[in-house]
Amino acid sequence: METYTLMRQFADSWGLLYLVVVFIAVVIFAFRPGSKKYYSEQAQIPLKEEQNKDD
């Protein structure tokens, strides 16, 4: 069996499973309880005025 064929079969099976698991973990991390406050604060950063502004 050629190296390319072996790697291709591995990527088609276990690679896909790995990416699905990573995607699910990221979604769970983003929607975990208590993260709404954190992401709301982070979303407001561009809208805040700079505190050390020299005029």
Rosetta silent file (secondary structure, phi, psi, omega in degrees, C-alpha in Angstrom):
SEQUENCE: METYTLMRQFADSWGLLYLVVVFIAVVIFAFRPGSKKYYSEQAQIPLKEEQNKDD
SCORE:     score description
SCORE:     0.000 S_00000001
   1 L     0.000  133.984  179.997    0.000    0.000    0.000 S_00000001
   2 L   -71.376  155.622  179.659    1.350    3.401   -0.921 S_00000001
   3 H   -63.120  -41.766 -179.447    2.005    5.996    1.749 S_00000001
   4 H   -60.930  -45.124 -179.155   -0.419    8.446    0.133 S_00000001
   5 H   -63.825  -41.471  178.770   -3.240    5.895    0.093 S_00000001
   6 H   -63.412  -45.868  179.706   -2.610    4.950    3.714 S_00000001
   7 H   -66.284  -36.333  179.400   -2.582    8.576    4.859 S_00000001
   8 H   -64.961  -43.546  178.770   -5.685    9.322    2.790 S_00000001
   9 H   -65.908  -39.104  177.364   -7.627    6.474    4.386 S_00000001
  10 H   -63.235  -44.663 -179.353   -6.492    7.552    7.854 S_00000001
  11 H   -66.235  -36.819 -179.802   -7.559   11.159    7.220 S_00000001
  12 H   -66.731  -32.687 -176.728  -10.926   10.066    5.826 S_00000001
  13 H   -97.052  -69.678 -174.650  -11.772    8.025    8.890 S_00000001
  14 H   -74.824  -30.908  178.161   -9.975    9.213   12.042 S_00000001
  15 H   -63.836  -43.062  178.328   -9.286   12.732   10.778 S_00000001
  16 H   -64.757  -43.259  178.227  -12.974   13.373   10.258 S_00000001
  17 H   -60.798  -43.066  178.807  -13.801   11.977   13.689 S_00000001
  18 H   -60.523  -46.122 -178.664  -11.121   14.181   15.275 S_00000001
  19 H   -66.308  -35.427  177.421  -12.456   17.338   13.594 S_00000001
  20 H   -66.008  -42.797  179.015  -16.039   16.550   14.643 S_00000001
  21 H   -64.187  -42.065  178.348  -14.936   16.067   18.268 S_00000001
  22 H   -63.369  -42.713  178.912  -12.969   19.345   18.203 S_00000001
  23 H   -60.886  -45.799  179.507  -15.970   21.189   16.746 S_00000001
  24 H   -62.758  -40.218  179.090  -18.296   19.832   19.435 S_00000001
  25 H   -64.149  -40.612  179.303  -15.785   20.783   22.153 S_00000001
  26 H   -66.149  -41.607  178.911  -15.534   24.361   20.831 S_00000001
  27 H   -64.001  -43.769  178.248  -19.320   24.721   20.685 S_00000001
  28 H   -63.234  -40.609  179.232  -19.686   23.405   24.237 S_00000001
  29 H   -64.090  -41.871 -177.460  -16.939   25.762   25.421 S_00000001
  30 H   -70.019  -32.704 -176.224  -18.557   28.775   23.756 S_00000001
  31 L  -105.376   20.645  179.715  -22.043   28.049   25.120 S_00000001
  32 L   -69.499  155.703  179.032  -21.050   26.928   28.604 S_00000001
  33 L   -61.653  136.773  178.146  -22.923   28.405   31.563 S_00000001
  34 L    91.691   -5.174 -177.254  -21.470   31.707   32.699 S_00000001
  35 H   -86.467  -13.688 -178.302  -19.807   32.606   29.429 S_00000001
  36 H   -62.214  -43.460  179.400  -22.459   35.124   28.364 S_00000001
  37 H   -62.349  -44.780 -179.097  -21.135   37.787   30.726 S_00000001
  38 H   -60.801  -48.014 -177.684  -17.550   37.253   29.562 S_00000001
  39 H   -70.495  -29.750  175.768  -18.432   37.477   25.864 S_00000001
  40 H   -66.570  -41.660  177.491  -20.644   40.526   26.427 S_00000001
  41 H   -65.128  -41.422 -179.882  -17.751   42.333   28.089 S_00000001
  42 H   -66.215  -33.878 -179.685  -15.381   41.334   25.285 S_00000001
  43 H   -69.778  -23.930 -178.089  -17.841   42.565   22.652 S_00000001
  44 L   -87.134   -8.099 -177.123  -17.898   46.040   24.232 S_00000001
  45 H   -56.940  -46.545 -179.419  -14.116   46.575   24.110 S_00000001
  46 H   -65.547  -20.738 -176.823  -14.072   48.301   20.687 S_00000001
  47 H   -90.018  -12.254 -179.763  -16.831   50.668   21.805 S_00000001
  48 L   -77.032  145.489  174.943  -15.125   51.877   24.980 S_00000001
  49 L   -76.982  147.962  177.233  -13.247   55.146   24.928 S_00000001
  50 L   -68.205  135.654 -177.840   -9.570   55.009   25.622 S_00000001
  51 L   -81.001  -31.403 -177.719   -8.854   56.004   29.213 S_00000001
  52 L  -103.811   51.257 -177.498   -5.332   57.324   28.607 S_00000001
  53 L   -85.649  127.469  177.701   -6.162   59.554   25.688 S_00000001
  54 L   -99.099  110.007  179.569   -3.844   62.559   25.245 S_00000001
  55 L  -102.153    0.000    0.000   -5.751   65.481   23.664 S_00000001
